[in-house]
Amino acid sequence: MQAKHLLKVLLLGLVALQNMEIGAGYRILAPFIFPGKSHFMMTNAIIRELVHRGHEVTFITPFSLAQENLGANYTEILIPQYNFWTAILGSSVKSILDMTDINTVTFLKMAYEMGLGSTNFAFEQKEFQNLITAKDKVGKYDLLLAEQFFNEGALILGHLYQIPIITVTTFGYSNYLSSLTGIINPWSYVPHGWKPYTDRMSLTERIDNVFSSFADELLRYFWYYPGQDKILQKHLSKQFKDLPTIKQLEQNISVILLNSYVPLDAPRPISFNMIPVGGLHIKPAKPLPTNIKKFLDEAKDGAIYFSLGSQVRSADLPPEKIQMFLGVFSSLKQRVLWKFEDDKLPNLPPNVMVQKWMPQTDILNHPNVKVFISHGGLFGSQEAVHYGVPVLGMPVYADQHLNIKKGVDAGYALSVSYRTVTETELRYSLTELLENPKYRDNMKRASHIFRDRQMSAMDTAIYWIDYVIKHRGAPHLVSEGVKLPWYQFYLLDIVGIALAVILLPILGLLLLCRSFKSAKKSKPKSKRN
């Protein structure tokens, strides 16, 4: 009897501790208003985990999690989805595949227009306005958790509710994080995120990198930030006076959770409040659907997985390219899983299976999958490295070129252009990745590095979220460099003084010489007797 009573006491104690933990959870306001579906792979993972650990989360999102029944601690504010591709591209681009022809500066402008448009759209929604106009804001939440991706206007909620801010870079490292964290990224070896360069750039690549990075800085400071400020003024100036600027709001960011981790990024300067948590979205593999499992289990010569992600559609490839892929696939011993968005694909070889959607991480975890044909998106690149699957990259835009370039340099990927790839090049690239063991060996080495951490990516993120709240914003983590105006941050005032010290004496000497020469010319000549 005593043993039974003791067991009951222990069980009651465990329940009490669990209830205490749930009751002690923090209240987190999470406005993730950018409607990029791939971004929500990371966002949703964090939200689920916070709720699971007993925190109360109010999630402002264009993508619902209501069907998951996360419980009483989860509150969802669903806003409409902003069609950013139509807004920035209009009818000039028929497919996202056409983005490959756009140069970096033009794409930067488009990205900033996308940020301004999606931010303004979110502020126009009644659900978002209710958060702005709500009474008794102070004390309602403990933390603002927001995305660090072209929606800086959402940071105003941290100011209105008087709570610390953590942002999440679903995009990974970006050059503009320099002024945001007070740490300068040297353009000599840190490539712009939308350039296909590594940390070992040639002279011409460094010139191009400096140009693109400098153009990015100018656009952000003198066009994009003022545009975000105008959105705040438009939607809040009637209710609130003395609104802070976006730059002032960014100074209140306590920690940035970076969607990055070695070896997918080369070493670079980071501050105490930049926390790499790349791969956070990767969950333990689940059992595959019966048809896919059977297809892969019976692939005695291995299999290839082909997906261009959530934004780039395989169905938008030119018909002749689709037929070229099918022709090459039909000549291989391996089976091919292809995420293809249209209902039917005619003339399908018996070794090829197509579906509109496929469980990517679960497929990459299957031991028979030997190659991943990918567009080079960051999440897919992380998943490939996590599961150790070599990559054939077909990058289209933005960071995809850089992600694939890193894989090529590290020896676990090859790259082709979807526009110019030929049947011969495609067959050679796939055969090389399938039959040359160096690619799998290099990928296994990269996978071991990516997985080898003190704590899991998710545990790291949750630790720092708790840390910032416990330490009331943790201001001791933030560099004073974030408060400097841009010309002081980049030492342009010192450069100006140095130039003045050097040039003024030279200029003075030149003026003196000119004056002396003029005086000599104007002196009258003496007459001879």
Secondary structure, DSSP 8 states (H G I E B T S, - for coil): -HHHHHHHHHHHHHHHHHHHHHHT--EEEEE-----GGGHHHHHHHHHHHHHTT-EEEEEESS--GGG---TTEEEEE-----HHHHHHTTS-SSGGGGGGS-HHHHHHHHHHHHHHHHHHHHHSHHHHHHHH-S--TTS-SEEEEE-SS-GGGGHHHHHHT--EEEEETT---TTHHHHHT----TTTS--TTS---SS--HHHHHHHHHHHHHHHHHIIIIIHHHHHHHHHHHHTTT-SS---HHHHHTTEEEEEES--TTSS------TTEEE-TTTT--------HHHHHHHHT-TT-EEEEE-TTTS-GGGS-HHHHHHHHHHHHTSSSEEEEE--SS--SS--TTEEEES---HHHHHTSTTEEEEEE---HHHHHHHHHHT--EEE---STTHHHHHHHHHHHTSEEE--TTT--HHHHHHHHHHHHH-HHHHHHHHHHHHHHH--SS-HHHHHHHHHHHHHHTTT-GGGS-GGGGS-HHHHTTHHHHHHHHHHHHHHHHHHHHHHHHHHHHHHHS------
